[in-house]
Amino acid sequence: MITDHHGDLYESAPALQEIITHYYHVYNPAGSSNVNKHLAPNLEMMVVLNFGPTIPFSFGSEPAGTYHLEAISAVGPLRKMLNYTLVPGADAMVLNFHLNGFYRIFNTAIDQYKTVVFPVVLPYIQELWQELKAATIQQRVDLLNDYLLSITTDNDAASQPLLAGKNYFHDPVIQPAKAIAANAQLSERTVQLRFQKYTGYSPKELLRFLRFKAVINTIISQKENLPDVFDLIATFNYHDQSHLIKDFRHYLDTTPQQFMKVLKDNNFFVTGSGRDKNQAMK
């Protein structure tokens, strides 16, 4: 995996790990040059707490700086590559949510949000931001853990069948929505609607993404000896080259060949590619 040298990973509290996959501290020291980054899509929800200069960002092939992150924003589900610039003095904490974790904090159906970037509305969030801004990074992690634990809700009954069937998405011989529906005595339509409510995407969309994610991870793992496109098509059961290109354009607004070229600049990352500070502290 490519390591992001402008980002550090911190584990969430054990009681939060079904909700938050990790905290991510992104930064660029004062006196440095601007650093342009590209984060792979992951379908996940994020909350960004920015304590430094404004962070310009965009999605896919949008013009650079289409959006500007000032202080506190939610972003997602991340369906397109996220392009952002860390200016000197950049300092932000990113909360990366897992499955229905965002719903368990915000108690709002994700498919009700009409934009991919929107304000965060939570109790005392402005006061928390002020306290976090003045804290060390480890203190920020501790404060975030305490705050999120105080407002987290339990999984509700309607989400349980979805969570129980999450492993179906990694079994190629199972149709996940049908299997979940059969196990819970629900209609497939009900399963699809609940997915949209709790995660912001459909079972079909998740299956498509997981295959593409495997393609990207394979390319990154073979960065020094890049795989042949036709080997990727065969390995991941794409119909043909145009089918693979369609997914690359859908998620990254590029082609496989162009992606492999830009990968060499070391500024493309997948979620969780920062330096693991938990290991460093052990």
C-alpha positions as a LaTeX table, in Angstrom:
\begin{tabular}{lrrr}
\hline
Residue & $x$ (\AA) & $y$ (\AA) & $z$ (\AA) \\
\hline
Met1 & 0.00 & 0.00 & 0.00 \\
Ile2 & 1.14 & 3.54 & $-0.77$ \\
Thr3 & 1.72 & 5.53 & 2.42 \\
Asp4 & 0.40 & 9.07 & 2.72 \\
His5 & 3.21 & 11.14 & 4.24 \\
His6 & 0.81 & 13.99 & 4.96 \\
Gly7 & $-1.63$ & 11.89 & 6.96 \\
Asp8 & $-1.60$ & 9.89 & 10.20 \\
Leu9 & $-4.11$ & 7.23 & 11.28 \\
Tyr10 & $-5.47$ & 6.91 & 14.81 \\
Glu11 & $-7.77$ & 4.16 & 16.04 \\
Ser12 & $-11.13$ & 5.05 & 17.50 \\
Ala13 & $-12.13$ & 3.72 & 20.91 \\
Pro14 & $-13.04$ & $-0.01$ & 20.87 \\
Ala15 & $-16.70$ & 0.80 & 21.54 \\
Leu16 & $-16.73$ & 3.04 & 18.44 \\
Gln17 & $-15.04$ & 0.77 & 15.92 \\
Glu18 & $-18.33$ & $-0.38$ & 14.39 \\
Ile19 & $-19.07$ & 3.31 & 13.79 \\
Ile20 & $-15.72$ & 5.00 & 13.02 \\
Thr21 & $-13.09$ & 3.03 & 11.11 \\
His22 & $-10.40$ & 5.52 & 12.13 \\
Tyr23 & $-9.49$ & 9.15 & 12.67 \\
Tyr24 & $-7.22$ & 10.66 & 10.05 \\
His25 & $-5.01$ & 13.68 & 10.76 \\
Val26 & $-4.04$ & 15.46 & 7.52 \\
Tyr27 & $-1.47$ & 18.23 & 7.61 \\
Asn28 & 1.19 & 20.18 & 5.75 \\
Pro29 & 3.85 & 21.98 & 7.81 \\
Ala30 & 4.14 & 25.75 & 7.63 \\
Gly31 & 6.81 & 26.84 & 5.17 \\
Ser32 & 6.17 & 23.87 & 2.84 \\
Ser33 & 4.78 & 23.98 & $-0.69$ \\
Asn34 & 1.21 & 23.15 & $-1.64$ \\
Val35 & 0.53 & 19.41 & $-1.85$ \\
Asn36 & $-2.17$ & 18.04 & $-4.17$ \\
Lys37 & $-3.81$ & 14.78 & $-3.09$ \\
His38 & $-6.25$ & 12.30 & $-4.65$ \\
Leu39 & $-8.30$ & 10.00 & $-2.43$ \\
Ala40 & $-9.93$ & 6.93 & $-3.99$ \\
Pro41 & $-13.71$ & 6.67 & $-3.71$ \\
Asn42 & $-14.88$ & 4.42 & $-0.85$ \\
Leu43 & $-18.67$ & 4.97 & $-0.57$ \\
Glu44 & $-18.12$ & 6.04 & 3.03 \\
Met45 & $-19.27$ & 9.11 & 4.92 \\
Met46 & $-16.73$ & 11.49 & 6.42 \\
Val47 & $-16.81$ & 14.44 & 8.77 \\
Val48 & $-13.93$ & 16.88 & 8.38 \\
Leu49 & $-12.89$ & 19.24 & 11.18 \\
Asn50 & $-10.54$ & 21.81 & 9.69 \\
Phe51 & $-8.33$ & 23.82 & 12.05 \\
Gly52 & $-6.01$ & 25.38 & 9.47 \\
Pro53 & $-6.38$ & 27.36 & 6.25 \\
Thr54 & $-9.29$ & 26.68 & 3.90 \\
Ile55 & $-8.94$ & 23.34 & 2.06 \\
Pro56 & $-9.94$ & 23.56 & $-1.62$ \\
Phe57 & $-11.29$ & 20.30 & $-3.05$ \\
Ser58 & $-13.26$ & 18.78 & $-5.89$ \\
Phe59 & $-14.58$ & 15.43 & $-7.10$ \\
Gly60 & $-13.51$ & 13.46 & $-10.17$ \\
Ser61 & $-12.82$ & 15.75 & $-13.11$ \\
Glu62 & $-14.41$ & 18.86 & $-11.57$ \\
Pro63 & $-12.24$ & 22.00 & $-11.66$ \\
Ala64 & $-9.78$ & 22.25 & $-8.76$ \\
Gly65 & $-11.22$ & 24.17 & $-5.85$ \\
Thr66 & $-14.87$ & 23.64 & $-6.78$ \\
Tyr67 & $-15.54$ & 23.43 & $-3.03$ \\
His68 & $-13.80$ & 25.01 & $-0.04$ \\
Leu69 & $-13.79$ & 23.47 & 3.43 \\
Glu70 & $-13.73$ & 26.14 & 6.11 \\
Ala71 & $-14.26$ & 24.51 & 9.52 \\
Ile72 & $-16.77$ & 21.65 & 9.85 \\
Ser73 & $-18.39$ & 19.70 & 7.01 \\
Ala74 & $-19.78$ & 16.26 & 6.22 \\
Val75 & $-18.78$ & 14.67 & 2.91 \\
Gly76 & $-20.18$ & 11.59 & 1.24 \\
Pro77 & $-20.97$ & 8.95 & 0.41 \\
Leu78 & $-17.68$ & 9.26 & $-1.47$ \\
Arg79 & $-18.56$ & 7.95 & $-4.95$ \\
Lys80 & $-15.93$ & 9.87 & $-6.89$ \\
Met81 & $-12.22$ & 10.45 & $-6.40$ \\
Leu82 & $-11.67$ & 13.31 & $-3.94$ \\
Asn83 & $-9.03$ & 15.85 & $-5.06$ \\
Tyr84 & $-7.77$ & 18.26 & $-2.44$ \\
Thr85 & $-4.91$ & 20.66 & $-1.80$ \\
Leu86 & $-3.04$ & 20.96 & 1.49 \\
Val87 & $-1.62$ & 24.45 & 1.70 \\
Pro88 & 1.19 & 25.27 & 4.18 \\
Gly89 & $-0.19$ & 25.11 & 7.71 \\
Ala90 & $-2.98$ & 22.67 & 6.80 \\
Asp91 & $-4.35$ & 20.86 & 9.86 \\
Ala92 & $-7.56$ & 18.80 & 9.85 \\
Met93 & $-9.08$ & 15.76 & 11.51 \\
Val94 & $-11.19$ & 13.40 & 9.38 \\
Leu95 & $-13.72$ & 11.02 & 10.91 \\
Asn96 & $-14.22$ & 8.06 & 8.60 \\
Phe97 & $-17.55$ & 6.31 & 9.19 \\
His98 & $-18.29$ & 2.62 & 8.71 \\
Leu99 & $-21.49$ & 1.17 & 7.18 \\
Asn100 & $-24.38$ & 2.65 & 9.20 \\
Gly101 & $-22.06$ & 4.50 & 11.61 \\
Phe102 & $-22.99$ & 7.94 & 10.29 \\
Tyr103 & $-26.68$ & 7.18 & 10.86 \\
Arg104 & $-25.97$ & 6.08 & 14.43 \\
Ile105 & $-24.44$ & 9.48 & 15.19 \\
Phe106 & $-26.74$ & 11.78 & 13.19 \\
Asn107 & $-30.01$ & 9.79 & 13.30 \\
Thr108 & $-30.90$ & 11.04 & 9.84 \\
Ala109 & $-31.45$ & 8.88 & 6.75 \\
Ile110 & $-28.42$ & 9.44 & 4.53 \\
Asp111 & $-30.49$ & 9.37 & 1.35 \\
Gln112 & $-32.28$ & 12.50 & 2.62 \\
Tyr113 & $-29.18$ & 14.65 & 2.09 \\
Lys114 & $-29.41$ & 16.31 & $-1.31$ \\
Thr115 & $-25.73$ & 17.24 & $-1.72$ \\
Val116 & $-22.46$ & 15.38 & $-1.22$ \\
Val117 & $-21.08$ & 18.18 & 1.01 \\
Phe118 & $-23.26$ & 19.58 & 3.78 \\
Pro119 & $-23.04$ & 21.28 & 7.21 \\
Val120 & $-22.71$ & 19.22 & 10.39 \\
Val121 & $-25.54$ & 19.67 & 12.88 \\
Leu122 & $-24.72$ & 18.04 & 16.22 \\
Pro123 & $-25.05$ & 19.15 & 19.86 \\
Tyr124 & $-22.20$ & 21.41 & 21.02 \\
Ile125 & $-20.17$ & 20.76 & 17.86 \\
Gln126 & $-18.91$ & 24.36 & 17.67 \\
Glu127 & $-17.72$ & 24.23 & 21.29 \\
Leu128 & $-16.02$ & 20.89 & 20.58 \\
Trp129 & $-14.30$ & 22.36 & 17.51 \\
Gln130 & $-12.84$ & 25.20 & 19.61 \\
Glu131 & $-11.55$ & 22.75 & 22.20 \\
Leu132 & $-10.06$ & 20.46 & 19.54 \\
Lys133 & $-8.31$ & 23.33 & 17.79 \\
Ala134 & $-6.23$ & 24.09 & 20.91 \\
Ala135 & $-5.49$ & 20.43 & 21.73 \\
Thr136 & $-2.64$ & 18.08 & 20.80 \\
Ile137 & $-3.45$ & 15.34 & 18.29 \\
Gln138 & $-3.76$ & 12.62 & 20.93 \\
Gln139 & $-5.95$ & 14.90 & 23.02 \\
Arg140 & $-8.13$ & 15.43 & 19.96 \\
Val141 & $-8.55$ & 11.67 & 19.55 \\
Asp142 & $-9.50$ & 11.32 & 23.22 \\
Leu143 & $-11.95$ & 14.23 & 23.07 \\
Leu144 & $-13.57$ & 12.87 & 19.90 \\
Asn145 & $-13.91$ & 9.42 & 21.44 \\
Asp146 & $-15.61$ & 10.83 & 24.53 \\
Tyr147 & $-17.90$ & 13.09 & 22.52 \\
Leu148 & $-19.01$ & 10.44 & 20.03 \\
Leu149 & $-19.59$ & 7.86 & 22.75 \\
Ser150 & $-21.89$ & 10.34 & 24.48 \\
Ile151 & $-24.16$ & 10.76 & 21.42 \\
Thr152 & $-23.98$ & 7.32 & 19.77 \\
Thr153 & $-27.22$ & 5.37 & 19.41 \\
Asp154 & $-27.62$ & 1.60 & 19.22 \\
Asn155 & $-28.30$ & $-0.26$ & 15.98 \\
Asp156 & $-32.05$ & $-0.20$ & 15.49 \\
Ala157 & $-34.02$ & $-3.35$ & 14.67 \\
Ala158 & $-34.46$ & $-2.46$ & 10.99 \\
Ser159 & $-30.69$ & $-2.32$ & 10.40 \\
Gln160 & $-29.91$ & $-5.68$ & 12.01 \\
Pro161 & $-30.66$ & $-7.87$ & 8.95 \\
Leu162 & $-28.36$ & $-5.72$ & 6.81 \\
Leu163 & $-25.50$ & $-5.96$ & 9.28 \\
Ala164 & $-26.03$ & $-9.70$ & 9.70 \\
Gly165 & $-25.71$ & $-10.15$ & 5.93 \\
Lys166 & $-22.69$ & $-7.93$ & 5.27 \\
Asn167 & $-20.41$ & $-10.91$ & 4.56 \\
Tyr168 & $-22.66$ & $-11.95$ & 1.66 \\
Phe169 & $-21.11$ & $-9.12$ & $-0.34$ \\
His170 & $-17.79$ & $-10.97$ & $-0.37$ \\
Asp171 & $-19.22$ & $-14.26$ & $-1.62$ \\
Pro172 & $-19.42$ & $-14.30$ & $-5.45$ \\
Val173 & $-22.02$ & $-17.09$ & $-5.58$ \\
Ile174 & $-24.57$ & $-15.24$ & $-3.40$ \\
Gln175 & $-26.90$ & $-12.43$ & $-4.40$ \\
Pro176 & $-26.71$ & $-10.37$ & $-1.19$ \\
Ala177 & $-30.02$ & $-8.49$ & $-1.38$ \\
Lys178 & $-31.93$ & $-11.71$ & $-2.09$ \\
Ala179 & $-30.15$ & $-13.60$ & 0.70 \\
Ile180 & $-30.74$ & $-10.83$ & 3.26 \\
Ala181 & $-34.39$ & $-10.57$ & 2.22 \\
Ala182 & $-34.90$ & $-14.32$ & 2.51 \\
Asn183 & $-33.22$ & $-14.56$ & 5.91 \\
Ala184 & $-35.23$ & $-11.68$ & 7.37 \\
Gln185 & $-38.48$ & $-12.46$ & 5.54 \\
Leu186 & $-38.41$ & $-9.10$ & 3.84 \\
Ser187 & $-38.92$ & $-8.05$ & 0.24 \\
Glu188 & $-35.84$ & $-7.19$ & $-1.82$ \\
Arg189 & $-37.27$ & $-3.71$ & $-2.25$ \\
Thr190 & $-37.35$ & $-3.25$ & 1.53 \\
Val191 & $-33.71$ & $-4.34$ & 1.79 \\
Gln192 & $-32.73$ & $-1.88$ & $-0.95$ \\
Leu193 & $-34.57$ & 1.00 & 0.73 \\
Arg194 & $-32.99$ & 0.24 & 4.08 \\
Phe195 & $-29.53$ & 0.22 & 2.50 \\
Gln196 & $-30.19$ & 3.66 & 1.07 \\
Lys197 & $-31.41$ & 4.92 & 4.44 \\
Tyr198 & $-28.56$ & 3.62 & 6.58 \\
Thr199 & $-25.59$ & 3.85 & 4.18 \\
Gly200 & $-26.61$ & 6.14 & 1.31 \\
Tyr201 & $-26.07$ & 3.52 & $-1.40$ \\
Ser202 & $-27.75$ & 0.39 & $-2.76$ \\
Pro203 & $-26.63$ & $-3.27$ & $-2.53$ \\
Lys204 & $-26.01$ & $-3.26$ & $-6.29$ \\
Glu205 & $-23.85$ & $-0.15$ & $-6.01$ \\
Leu206 & $-21.83$ & $-1.73$ & $-3.20$ \\
Leu207 & $-21.18$ & $-4.89$ & $-5.25$ \\
Arg208 & $-19.98$ & $-2.82$ & $-8.19$ \\
Phe209 & $-17.73$ & $-0.75$ & $-5.97$ \\
Leu210 & $-16.17$ & $-3.73$ & $-4.16$ \\
Arg211 & $-15.05$ & $-5.20$ & $-7.47$ \\
Phe212 & $-13.56$ & $-1.89$ & $-8.55$ \\
Lys213 & $-11.87$ & $-1.51$ & $-5.19$ \\
Ala214 & $-10.21$ & $-4.91$ & $-5.69$ \\
Val215 & $-8.96$ & $-3.75$ & $-9.11$ \\
Ile216 & $-7.45$ & $-0.57$ & $-7.63$ \\
Asn217 & $-5.83$ & $-2.47$ & $-4.76$ \\
Thr218 & $-4.29$ & $-4.93$ & $-7.24$ \\
Ile219 & $-2.85$ & $-2.12$ & $-9.35$ \\
Ile220 & $-1.44$ & $-0.34$ & $-6.30$ \\
Ser221 & 0.09 & $-3.55$ & $-4.93$ \\
Gln222 & 1.81 & $-4.10$ & $-8.29$ \\
Lys223 & 2.82 & $-0.49$ & $-8.80$ \\
Glu224 & 6.44 & $-1.40$ & $-9.57$ \\
Asn225 & 5.38 & $-3.99$ & $-12.16$ \\
Leu226 & 1.95 & $-2.86$ & $-13.32$ \\
Pro227 & $-0.52$ & $-5.56$ & $-14.39$ \\
Asp228 & $-1.82$ & $-5.96$ & $-17.91$ \\
Val229 & $-5.30$ & $-4.51$ & $-18.44$ \\
Phe230 & $-6.55$ & $-7.74$ & $-20.00$ \\
Asp231 & $-5.37$ & $-9.70$ & $-16.97$ \\
Leu232 & $-7.48$ & $-7.38$ & $-14.79$ \\
Ile233 & $-10.50$ & $-7.96$ & $-17.04$ \\
Ala234 & $-10.15$ & $-11.73$ & $-16.70$ \\
Thr235 & $-9.31$ & $-11.76$ & $-13.00$ \\
Phe236 & $-12.24$ & $-9.59$ & $-11.93$ \\
Asn237 & $-14.81$ & $-10.92$ & $-14.40$ \\
Tyr238 & $-15.36$ & $-7.81$ & $-16.47$ \\
His239 & $-17.09$ & $-8.45$ & $-19.78$ \\
Asp240 & $-14.48$ & $-6.66$ & $-21.86$ \\
Gln241 & $-12.17$ & $-3.64$ & $-21.91$ \\
Ser242 & $-15.01$ & $-1.15$ & $-22.38$ \\
His243 & $-16.70$ & $-2.53$ & $-19.25$ \\
Leu244 & $-13.54$ & $-1.94$ & $-17.18$ \\
Ile245 & $-13.05$ & 1.52 & $-18.68$ \\
Lys246 & $-16.67$ & 2.36 & $-17.80$ \\
Asp247 & $-15.95$ & 1.71 & $-14.11$ \\
Phe248 & $-12.74$ & 3.75 & $-14.20$ \\
Arg249 & $-14.62$ & 6.67 & $-15.73$ \\
His250 & $-17.47$ & 6.25 & $-13.25$ \\
Tyr251 & $-15.27$ & 6.37 & $-10.14$ \\
Leu252 & $-12.12$ & 8.22 & $-11.22$ \\
Asp253 & $-13.03$ & 10.05 & $-14.46$ \\
Thr254 & $-10.06$ & 8.45 & $-16.21$ \\
Thr255 & $-9.00$ & 5.26 & $-18.02$ \\
Pro256 & $-6.99$ & 2.34 & $-16.58$ \\
Gln257 & $-3.93$ & 3.30 & $-18.62$ \\
Gln258 & $-4.08$ & 6.95 & $-17.55$ \\
Phe259 & $-4.57$ & 5.93 & $-13.95$ \\
Met260 & $-1.48$ & 3.71 & $-14.01$ \\
Lys261 & 0.57 & 6.64 & $-15.31$ \\
Val262 & $-0.54$ & 9.12 & $-12.62$ \\
Leu263 & $-0.14$ & 6.49 & $-9.89$ \\
Lys264 & 3.60 & 7.00 & $-10.11$ \\
Asp265 & 3.38 & 10.53 & $-8.63$ \\
Asn266 & 2.59 & 8.99 & $-5.20$ \\
Asn267 & $-0.30$ & 11.38 & $-4.54$ \\
Phe268 & $-3.14$ & 8.87 & $-5.01$ \\
Phe269 & $-4.33$ & 7.12 & $-1.87$ \\
Val270 & $-6.96$ & 4.75 & $-0.60$ \\
Thr271 & $-8.71$ & 5.08 & 2.74 \\
Gly272 & $-6.45$ & 3.95 & 5.58 \\
Ser273 & $-3.14$ & 4.63 & 3.81 \\
Gly274 & $-1.82$ & 7.12 & 6.36 \\
Arg275 & 0.95 & 6.31 & 8.80 \\
Asp276 & $-0.40$ & 4.22 & 11.67 \\
Lys277 & 0.35 & 6.28 & 14.78 \\
Asn278 & $-1.14$ & 3.62 & 17.05 \\
Gln279 & 1.67 & 1.26 & 16.06 \\
Ala280 & 4.21 & 4.02 & 16.55 \\
Met281 & 3.01 & 4.53 & 20.12 \\
Lys282 & 3.09 & 0.82 & 21.05 \\
\hline
\end{tabular}
